[in-house]
Amino acid sequence: MTWRSYIFPQTIARLHSRYNKDIRLIESQGALELFVDGSRESGSYMRKFWRRAFRDLRAKEVVPPYSILVLGVAGGTVIHLLRDAYPLASIVGVDIDRTMLDVGRQYFGLSSLSGLRMVEADAKVFLHSEAGKRRHYDMVIVDLFIGRIIPSFVTESSFIDGLARVVFPHGTVIINYLREGPYQQKSENLCKKLETLFSRVHSTAFSNNRFFLASEAKVE
């Protein structure tokens, strides 16, 4: 880290990929942050963001997970928080963009985390593959963004059914979604669909985001 970042933010790297056209690593106040298509996706702000979500959702009150699936890696902020909270858990992080996985490894320390397996795959395809193999997780995190856009399949019934099928009956699904503009009604639709497949669903909203926690899946 450089002293110059305490005066002006410094661009450490600028990348692009098939899925993300503008990936920037910015050093500000001695800390590294990740911006994708202008949207902040990793760094100190996102750590505070996710900590508040976990607190408001009372995520620490759930049964401690020993297996966690994270759909959407970015810089790995949520993975680091999960590792700190659950040091014995095995974590599988899935991202469709190899460049983003490389960014997480090179710049955000994901390569040094024990018990973490990184998978380059389409989250939707991977989820349905896991469900077909009857693999289960104690916790599933859905944090799927392309800049400021959430893939439309996140609210599809088939995707939510896949979530219900891969999480253990005692397990928990946490979804990071938006609530502004066109996402306001979509978030309500997502809530209703979650309620059809999970006995317990609650949410918390702040800034432009809405986080859902769903548990006690109804599928066999």
LINSULRA-V282550 format. One record per run of one state. SS is the DSSP state (@ for helix, = for strand, . for the rest). FROM is the first residue (numbers start at 1). TO is the last residue. If there is no record, write none. Layout:
ss from to
SS FROM TO
SS FROM TO
This chain:
ss from to
. 1 2
@ 3 6
. 7 9
= 10 15
. 16 22
= 23 28
. 29 30
= 31 36
. 37 38
= 39 42
. 43 43
@ 44 56
. 57 58
@ 59 61
. 62 66
= 67 71
. 72 76
@ 77 85
. 86 89
= 90 95
. 96 97
@ 98 107
. 108 109
@ 110 112
. 113 115
= 116 120
. 121 122
@ 123 132
. 133 136
= 137 142
. 143 145
= 146 146
. 147 148
= 149 149
. 150 151
@ 152 155
. 156 156
@ 157 166
= 167 178
. 179 182
@ 183 197
= 198 206
. 207 208
= 209 217
. 218 220
